[in-house]
Amino acid sequence: MIARSVLATVVSLLLSASALAAPSLKGDITVVADVVTVGDMFDDAGMSAEDALFRAPKPGTTGNVDLHDIEAAAARIGIETFEARGLDSIRVSRSATVVDQTLLADLISADLTNRGILTEGMSANTQFATAFSAINAEAVDNPASVTALRYLPGSGAFTARFAISGLDRPLDIAGSIELMIDAPHLAGNFPAGTVLDASDIVMRPVPLRFVESTGIARLQDIIGMSLVRQSRDGMMLKPADLTTPLTVAKNDPVTIYFRRGPLTLTVKGQAVTGASLGAPLQVLNLMSRRVINATAIAAGAVEVSTAPLAMAGL
């Protein structure tokens, strides 16, 4: 009985101490939501921590609340006394997320991607018809969203409506969109016949309309190809600028092969024309001084398909 009495006394004292702990003003505060709660304004707010005292200022702005107004707001929710800590006013700031043209352009690009208009390797260069100042929205993960977007591919014109967190009215924007696509450009000056590798290429965005008629060369189709003509640094590569590298070039010394079953005959020659692997070319038989048709089979090697007796007389 004595132990139980002692425990009850201790609990009673703890409860009394808790009841005597009055809330105390924190000082200048920063809030995120659109209302200032008891827990925002006071330490030791207790069960009233989530109760609203008054509306917060607009996102990105600051307001001062004097002690009299704080006392009146606290009294309305049942807080009769609190520790003012010598303060006669509190500065209340509200956090904000800045919504600017870059963020809105990114939202438009995301919407076009979801529609399948923007695909891999493409981007949108968005221009707004009228400039506008950055907007302070609520400090939330998604401060803005596209609620409607009308895009005309022919002219590139668009109109968009955005919902901005913390703003009662939607934001309507108009402008134009230039679809861009990554295209391969040369990273230096190269002579005709240069076989390209990855270090020779840099990808840069260009307007899609510029390449719709000529086509665009894919990076994977460029590596290992050769230039048709001398080309300058920064030139955008088109399919017509590239060709399969020559396995045998004009005037190259070659070995002429004829194979028939186990029989292989060879003779020295010189290429009269060039050819890529597996392509036909003409070669000069240096023994007979006759020009014959052959097929490039490797660097410095060609093959003819004439009969063995004809081959012997070449």
JOWO-V546250 format. One record per residue. N is the residue number from 0. PHI is phi in degrees with one decimal (* if undefined). PSI is psi in degrees with one decimal (NA if undefined). Layout:
# JOWO-V546250
n={N:N}
phi={PHI:PHI}
psi={PSI:PSI}
This chain:
# JOWO-V546250
n={0:1:2:3:4:5:6:7:8:9:10:11:12:13:14:15:16:17:18:19:20:21:22:23:24:25:26:27:28:29:30:31:32:33:34:35:36:37:38:39:40:41:42:43:44:45:46:47:48:49:50:51:52:53:54:55:56:57:58:59:60:61:62:63:64:65:66:67:68:69:70:71:72:73:74:75:76:77:78:79:80:81:82:83:84:85:86:87:88:89:90:91:92:93:94:95:96:97:98:99:100:101:102:103:104:105:106:107:108:109:110:111:112:113:114:115:116:117:118:119:120:121:122:123:124:125:126:127:128:129:130:131:132:133:134:135:136:137:138:139:140:141:142:143:144:145:146:147:148:149:150:151:152:153:154:155:156:157:158:159:160:161:162:163:164:165:166:167:168:169:170:171:172:173:174:175:176:177:178:179:180:181:182:183:184:185:186:187:188:189:190:191:192:193:194:195:196:197:198:199:200:201:202:203:204:205:206:207:208:209:210:211:212:213:214:215:216:217:218:219:220:221:222:223:224:225:226:227:228:229:230:231:232:233:234:235:236:237:238:239:240:241:242:243:244:245:246:247:248:249:250:251:252:253:254:255:256:257:258:259:260:261:262:263:264:265:266:267:268:269:270:271:272:273:274:275:276:277:278:279:280:281:282:283:284:285:286:287:288:289:290:291:292:293:294:295:296:297:298:299:300:301:302:303:304:305:306:307:308:309:310:311:312:313}
phi={*:-64.3:-61.6:-66.2:-67.5:-62.8:-61.3:-63.9:-64.5:-61.7:-61.1:-62.3:-65.4:-64.2:-64.4:-65.0:-64.1:-65.5:-66.3:-79.4:-76.7:-80.8:-60.2:-133.0:-61.8:-80.5:105.8:-60.5:-132.3:-125.8:-119.9:-108.2:-77.8:-87.7:-129.3:-100.4:-95.2:-59.6:-64.8:-66.9:-88.6:-123.5:-82.1:56.1:-73.6:65.5:-68.4:-91.7:-56.5:-89.4:-71.8:-82.6:-96.7:-162.4:-71.5:-80.2:-66.2:-63.8:-53.2:82.5:-120.4:-133.8:-138.0:-106.3:-118.9:-81.2:-61.6:-61.1:-67.3:-64.9:-61.5:-67.0:-66.9:-67.1:-65.1:-63.5:-106.7:97.8:-94.7:-84.7:-135.3:-158.4:-84.0:-81.3:54.6:76.8:-88.0:-110.0:-161.1:-125.9:-92.7:-111.9:-112.5:-118.3:-66.1:-148.7:-113.6:-79.9:-104.3:-121.6:-63.0:-62.2:-63.7:-65.7:-63.5:-65.0:-66.2:-64.4:-61.3:-63.2:-65.9:-65.1:-66.3:-62.0:-81.7:85.7:-77.4:-96.2:-118.0:-56.3:84.7:-112.8:-147.2:-120.4:-95.3:-97.4:-117.2:-92.1:-66.1:-130.6:-75.6:-144.0:-76.5:-59.6:-110.1:-87.5:-103.1:-60.2:-80.6:-126.5:-62.5:-123.2:-72.9:-144.8:-150.0:-85.4:-101.2:-157.8:-143.9:-115.5:-125.6:-109.3:-57.8:-61.4:-98.7:82.9:-71.4:-146.2:-130.3:-138.8:-119.9:-120.5:-97.9:-109.3:-62.5:99.1:-105.6:-74.4:-101.8:-72.1:-107.5:-104.5:-132.2:-126.9:170.5:-137.8:-125.6:-104.2:-73.6:-117.4:-137.8:-69.6:-127.0:-76.5:-127.0:-72.2:-98.0:-178.9:-90.0:-135.6:-77.5:-59.5:90.5:-62.6:-87.1:-87.0:-126.1:-61.6:-69.9:-87.7:-121.3:-129.7:-91.3:-135.6:-74.9:-134.7:-59.0:-59.5:-64.5:-72.4:-110.4:-65.5:-86.2:-92.8:84.8:-125.3:-82.6:-80.8:-56.6:-67.4:-91.6:-93.6:-59.3:90.3:-89.9:-116.4:-78.5:-72.2:-144.1:-60.3:-134.4:-100.5:-60.3:87.2:-70.3:-76.1:-87.5:-112.3:-54.3:-70.3:-83.9:-123.0:-147.5:-67.5:-58.9:-73.0:-77.8:-126.9:-97.4:-55.2:76.6:-65.0:-69.9:-135.8:-104.4:-92.7:-110.5:-129.3:-125.7:-144.3:60.6:-80.0:-89.8:-131.2:-111.6:-132.8:-153.5:-78.0:-150.7:-139.8:-70.0:-89.5:-128.5:-96.6:-160.8:-85.3:-58.0:83.4:-95.0:-77.9:-157.0:-109.9:-131.5:-100.4:-74.3:-71.0:-85.2:-93.6:63.4:-103.7:-93.2:-127.8:-89.9:-147.9:-127.4:-71.2:-114.0:-172.8:-61.9:77.6:-140.1:-132.7:-133.4:-115.9:-119.3:-71.9:-67.6:-56.5:-66.4:-64.3:-63.1:-65.4:-94.2:-64.8}
psi={-39.5:-44.3:-41.1:-36.8:-41.7:-44.0:-42.3:-38.0:-43.9:-45.5:-41.7:-41.3:-40.7:-42.9:-39.1:-41.1:-39.9:-40.4:-31.5:-14.6:100.2:149.3:152.2:140.8:138.9:-29.0:-159.8:136.5:160.1:129.9:163.6:-41.1:177.7:1.4:153.5:122.0:169.7:-41.7:-30.3:-39.6:-31.3:146.4:155.1:45.9:-21.9:-143.3:-15.2:8.0:-35.4:-3.6:141.1:136.8:-51.2:170.4:144.6:159.1:170.3:152.6:134.4:6.0:171.2:143.8:156.3:136.8:121.9:164.8:-36.9:-43.2:-35.7:-43.0:-41.2:-42.1:-39.5:-38.4:-33.8:-25.8:13.1:7.2:103.0:-32.1:150.0:163.1:116.5:-18.1:32.9:6.1:140.3:-6.6:160.0:135.1:122.0:120.3:148.9:129.3:157.1:157.7:129.2:124.8:112.2:-175.6:-34.5:-45.3:-43.1:-39.3:-38.2:-37.5:-38.5:-43.4:-41.4:-39.1:-42.3:-34.2:-43.5:-29.5:-10.6:8.1:-41.2:124.4:-177.1:134.7:1.6:157.7:170.3:125.1:101.5:127.2:130.2:139.6:-34.7:140.7:149.9:153.0:153.5:146.5:135.9:110.7:171.6:148.4:78.3:169.4:-39.1:84.7:-15.5:152.7:152.4:123.1:-21.7:138.5:123.6:119.7:132.0:103.4:-35.2:-47.6:-18.3:-0.1:150.0:155.4:139.9:146.8:132.8:143.2:124.4:123.6:124.8:-11.5:134.9:-34.4:148.3:161.9:121.9:129.3:142.8:161.5:-152.2:153.9:125.3:114.2:132.0:151.4:140.5:125.9:147.8:134.8:148.6:140.9:17.3:179.0:131.1:142.4:164.3:142.7:-6.0:128.6:122.0:144.3:-179.0:-33.2:-14.2:-4.6:139.1:135.4:129.4:145.5:138.4:155.3:134.6:-35.3:-23.0:-25.6:-0.7:-32.1:-35.6:-19.4:162.5:134.9:130.3:146.4:-42.0:-21.1:-4.8:-40.7:127.0:-6.0:163.1:155.7:137.8:-34.0:170.4:135.7:149.9:161.5:134.4:-3.0:133.9:132.3:130.9:160.0:-34.1:-14.0:-5.7:151.6:164.2:133.4:146.6:128.5:-37.8:125.0:159.7:134.4:0.4:139.1:137.9:160.4:125.8:123.9:140.8:128.5:133.7:104.2:-129.0:-5.7:129.6:122.4:141.9:152.0:150.8:145.1:-177.1:135.0:129.0:-33.9:165.7:163.4:150.2:174.4:126.7:-1.7:155.0:154.6:171.4:139.3:153.6:120.8:114.1:-15.7:-46.8:-13.1:25.8:145.5:127.4:161.9:139.5:179.5:132.7:123.1:-15.5:170.2:121.9:14.0:135.3:164.1:139.7:159.3:20.3:163.2:156.2:-42.9:-39.7:-36.9:-38.2:-26.6:2.3:NA}
